[in-house]
Amino acid sequence: MSDIYITGHQNPDLDSVCSAYGYAVLKNLIDKENNYIPVRCGHLSNSTKSILQSLNFKIPPYKRDIYPKVGDVYLKSEVPLNAEAPLNDVAEIYEETNPSVMPVFEKGEFYGLLSVDDITSWVMNEISSKGTVEKIPAIKDIMSEQEPPVKVNDFFEEAKTKLSISKKRGLAVYDDNGFVGFVTRRCFLKAPKHNVILVDHNEQKQSIRGLEFANIVEIIDHHRLDAMKTSLPIFIDAEPLGSTCTIVYRLFIRNELRPDEVTARVLLAGVIGDTLILKSPTTTPEDVDAANALAKICGVDLQEFGLSMFARMEGLKTRDPEAAISSDFKKYTEAGVRIGIGQCEVTTLHDLDDYKEAYLKGLDIVKTKNGLDWAVLMITDVMKEHSVLLCTRHRANKHLEYANLEEGIYDMPGVMSRKKQLLPEIIHAVGI
């Protein structure tokens, strides 16, 4: 059974986290030969975390990267040797498995690695000095000086290089609690590749770190396609719907399955979150049907459920501007311009004057840190279906079709979707 990770994009929002969870539930139902594990590759904003916690399910754990690690290839000790035991104890093990190194323990604690070179060196020294082997020593007495261990989370290539320049045949492997196994040169003959399913995104730059070293086996998404090249054909379900969770629900139906109550609640939260309670222009009839069906399964009133979700959102006045902007921030390159577009949902814009200056400064910091030419933040009032746009300085500002309220701030009545409404306008503005 192989582990297959299902991950949404960096800066995970509700749709990203909920679709990863829901799709893992579905895949584990229909494929008993593999283990599907939902993860997230970014940290949650307080608002997103609060909403997810209210759903009473196990939130997918944070996984920083998918790079091959020592933990993917290390070996465990099957027959531990006693450091005080005579060297004879090694003979039977060596004859059966011909190991290059063997872990040795003393009073239950790891003592070191015994190498076949240690044995050869001792035998040669005995023959050279005495002409024969007169006395069999204890294992610990012939072991050479040990080298520092590697850690389970060390990168595969770094550990491979460390062993390649060492005179040792193997190195001990430790985790936070101590010795767990060892690696030999054979462990590094071929780098392992993790299997990954991408949900709510398909671009490498938006995905988990190390994706270039992994096998992408599926993509479930509702954005434009700019996916990596794959070595083999893969299953892709990319539909122009308002939420990836809608696609996941439809895949349940396609497989003649019904989500359980918890999964239905999680998927509903993803649909409601990405369609802004079905008010976003990205909302399709399929999203409406899915939301109503999921609400029925989990026994909630759709509107009350949505309003209770958004009531948990933090106001921007009390949040750190840089963190809030970065919590749902996507990067694009259009006409040679590196652009960053963030979006924050609020339940009112009446307090905009209280934090607008701080957020304009925060937007400049985010732009600089990400090496961008232009950064914008759309602040959306989900109740009034109204947004404002904060922008850093750039020549494209003057080409925006929105009313300029003051420097760097634009009025966007009726605009709620970054993907369907704002992004096309941004592309148009930089192209002029």
N, C-alpha and C positions, 0 to 999 in steps of 0.2 A: 504494500500500500504506500503510495507516494503522497507527500504533503503538497497541496496546491494552494498558494496564497491568493486571496482576492482582496484587491486594494483599490480605493478611490484615489483621488488626486491629493497633492500637497495642499495645505490649508483646508482641511476637510470641512465641508458643510453637511447639512442634514442629508441631502440626496446622496452624497458620496458615501457617508458612513452607513446609512440605512440600506442602500442598494447592495453594498458589500455584504452586510449581514444577511439580508433576505436572499441573495443569490447563493450564498454559502449554504443556507438551509435547504434551498431547492436542489443544489448539486449533490449534497449529501444524501438526499432522498432518492435521487435517480441514478447515482453512481456509487456503488458500494465498494468499488475497487480502489478508490482514492479518498483522501481526507482533505476536505476543503476548509480552509481557515480564513475567516475574515480578519483583516488588519486595517490599520490606518497609518499613513506615512507622514502625518503631521499632527501637531497638537491642536486640541479643540479650544475654541473661544469659550468664554464663560457662558455665553448665551446658548451656544450649541450644546455644551456639556449639560447645562441645566435642563434643556428640553429632552435630551437623550436619557438623562437620569429619571425623568418623569415617566418614561415609557416602560420602566421596570424590566429591562433586559440586560444581558451582558454586553456592554459596549466593546466593540472590537479593540484589541490591545494595540498600542503603538509599536510599530516596527520601523526602525530608523532607516534600514537599507536592506538590500537583497544581494549584496556582494557575497561571493563565496568566502567562507571563513574556515578556520581550523576546526571549529566545531562540526563542520560538515564532513570531515574526512578522518578524524582521529580514531585510533583503535583502543579498545578496552582490554584489560588484562583478564584472560580466561583462567590462567593458572598462576596465581601470585607466588613468587619465590620468597623464602625466608632468608633474610640476610645472614643468619647464623648457621644455616644449613650447609652441608658440604657441597662442593661443586658437582658431586655425583648426581645431585637432584636435577641438574640442568640437562644431563645426557638424554634422559627419556623424552623430555620436552623437545629438545633440539632434534632428535631423531624423527619425531612425528611431524613437526611444523616448520623446522629449519628457520626460526626467527632470527632477525638481525639484531634485535634488542629485546630484553625481557624486564618487566618491572620487578623490583625487589622491595620487600617490606620488612620492617623491624618493629615488633610489638604492635602490629596493626597500622603503623604509620608508614607512608611511602619513604623509602630510603634512597632510591635512585634507579637508574637504568643500567642493567648489565648488558654489555655489548659483546657480540661474537669476537670483536677485536680484543676485548679484555681477556677473553679465554685464550685466544691465539697468542697474544703477547706473553701471558703468563707461561704457557706451555713452552714457547720458544726460549724464554729466559731460563726455564728450568733445564731444558735440554742443553742449552748453551753453557750454563754454569756447572751443571752436575752430571750431564750426560744421560740423565733419566729423570722421570717424575717419581720422587720418593714419597711425598706426602700430599694428600688431597686437602687443599685449604678450604676455609669457609668462603662462601660466595662474596661476602662483603670485603674480604681481604684482597681480592684481585680486581676490584672495581676501580676504574680510573676516575679522575676528577670530573664532576658533573658540570654541564653547562646550564645557564639560566633557562627556565622553561618558557614555553609559549602559552598564550591564553586562548581559550575557546573562541573568543571574539576577535582575535587577531586576523587580519586579512590573509587570505590564502596565499597571495603572491608574496607578501612580506615574510610570512613564515617559510615559504619555499626558498626564498633568497637566503634567509638566515641559516637554514639547514644546509643549503648548497655550499656556503662558504665555511661551514663547520667541518671539522674532522670527524665528527660523530655520525653514527648511522641513524640516530633518532634523537628526538627531544621529548621531554615530559610535557604534558598538557595540563594546565590548571584552569579551574574556574574560581569564582569568588570564595568557594569553600575549601579549595585545595586540589589535590591531584585527582584527575578523572580518567587519564589515559595517556597515550603517547602517539607520536607520528614518526614514520620512517620515510625514506626517500620515495618509496613506492606510493605513499599517500598523495604525492604531488605530481604523479605522472599526467593526470588530467584534471583540470579544474571542474568542480561540480557546477551544475546549473539548476537554479530553483525554477519551478513552474509557477507562472503568475497569470492571473486573470485581471484585466483592467476594467473597472467600472467607472462610469461618469467622467471618463477622459480617455484619450488615446494617444496623446503626445508624450514623448519621453521627457521633455523638459518640465512637464507638469506632474510627473509620476515619481514613484519611489526611487531613491538613489540606488545605482547599480543595476538598473533595468537592462542596460546594454549587455550584461553578463548572464541574463536570465532567459528562459524560454517563455515567450508570451503565447499562451494556449487559447485564450479567448478575449474578446473585447465586447463589452456591453455599454453602449453610450448613446447620448442624444446631442452630441456636438458635431461640429465639422470634423472631417477626417484629415489627420496629418500624422498617421501612425508610422511606427518603425517598420522597416522591412523585416519579414519573418522568414525563417529557413524552410518552413513547411506551411501548407494551407491551414488556416485556423477558422474557428467559428466566430463570426462577427454579427452582432445584432445592433445596428446603428439606425435609429429611427428618429424622425423630427418631432419628438414629443416633448412635453414640458418637463418631464422628470424621468430619470433612469429607473426609478422605482416603479413607474408605470410599465416599463419594458419588462422588469423582473416579474411583476404580477402577471403580465400577459404570457410570460414563459411558464409560469405555474399552470395557467389555463391550457396552454399548448400541450403541456405534459399531463393533462387531465388530473391535476392536483389542486388542492385548496390550501392556502396558507393557514397555519394555526393562528389562534387569536393573537398571540404575542407578535408573531411575524407580520400579521396583517396590520397591527398597530404601528409597528416600525416602518413598514412600507408606506402606510398612510401619512406618517410624519414626513417622510421624504417627499412624497407628492405635494403635500400641503406647503412644505418649506420652499420647494423650488418653483412652484406656481403661485406662491403668495396667496394661499387660500383660493386657488383657481381664478385669480384676478389677472394674473400676468398674461400679456398677449401671446406668450409661448404656449399657453394652455390649449389643449386640443380636446375634441370630444372623447378621445380615448382616455385622456387624463381624468376627465369628469366621470366617465364610466368606472374607471379603476378606483377612484377615490370613493365613490358611492358604494361600490362592492366591498371595498376594504373596510369602510365605516360600518357596514352591515355585519361583516364577519366579527369585528371586535366590539360591536354593540355600542357605538358612540354616535352622537350627533355631529355631523361633519363640520358645521360652522362653529359650534361650541368648542369642538376639539381644536380647530384651527386658531380661534381667538385665544384659547387658553395657552396654546403653544407660544404665540407671539407675545403674550403678556409676560412671558418669562425672559424676554430679551432685555438686556441692559441698555440704559440710555447712554448715548455717546458722551454726554457731559462727564460721566463718572469713569469712563474708560481711558486707558492710555492710548493716545492718538495713533502712535506707530503700531501698537499691537492690534488695535481695532482695524486699521487700514489693511494690515497684512493678513488678517484672519480669513479673508476671502478675496485674494488678489491674484489676478492672472496676467501673464506676460505674453505679448505678441510682438511680431516684427512685421511692419507693413510699409512698403515704399522706402525701405531702408531705415525706418524710424522704429526705435525700440520703445514700446509702449507698455505701461502697466495700468490695468483697470481694476479697481476695487469696488466692492459694493457692500453697504451696510444697511440692514433693515431696521426701521424704528417705528414706533407707534404714533409719533407726532414730530412735526418739523418746527413747532412753535418755539423750541428752545435752541434753534440753530445759532442765533447770535451769541449764545453763551459759550459755544465751543468752536465756531468756525475758524477763528484765527489760529487756534492751537492745532486744528486738523490741517490747515494749509501748510503750517510749518512741518507737521508730521509727514505730510505728503511729499515735501521736498526731501526729507531725510530718507524716506522709503525709496524715492527715485534715485538718490545718490547711492544708497547701499546696494541697489539692484542694477546699477550701471545703465539706467534708462535715460531716454531723451525726454520723455513726457509721461507724467503720471496723473491719473484722474481718479476721483472717488465719487461714486454715485450713492447718495443717501436717499433711501426710499421709504416713504411713509406708506406702509401696507394698508392702512385703514382708509386714507384719502386717495390712494392711487396717484401719488404725486412724488416727484423726486427733485433734488437739486444736485448739481454737478460741481465739485471742487476740482480745480486744475492747477498744475504747476505752470510756470511760464513756458510757452512754446508758440511758434508762429502759427500752428494749426488752430489755436484758440479763436482767432478772428474769423475762421471759416466755419465754426460751429453754428448750427441753425437755431440754437436755443437763445432765449432772451438773457442778456448779460445784466445780472443784478448789481454786481460790483466786481472789482478786479479779481479774477480767478473763480468767480461763482456764477453759475448759470441756472436758470429756472427751467424745469422739465415737467410740466403738467402732463399727466397721462403716461409718462414713461416709467416702466417698471422692470423691463427686461434688459439686462446687460447684453445678452447674446443676440436678441432679435431686434432691439431698438437702438441701444447705445453703440455697440460695436460697429454696425454698418455706418453710423454717423461719424465715428472716429476714423474709420478707414477712408471715408469720403474726405474728411477734413485734412488728413495728412497727404492725400493724393492730389490736392489742388496746387 
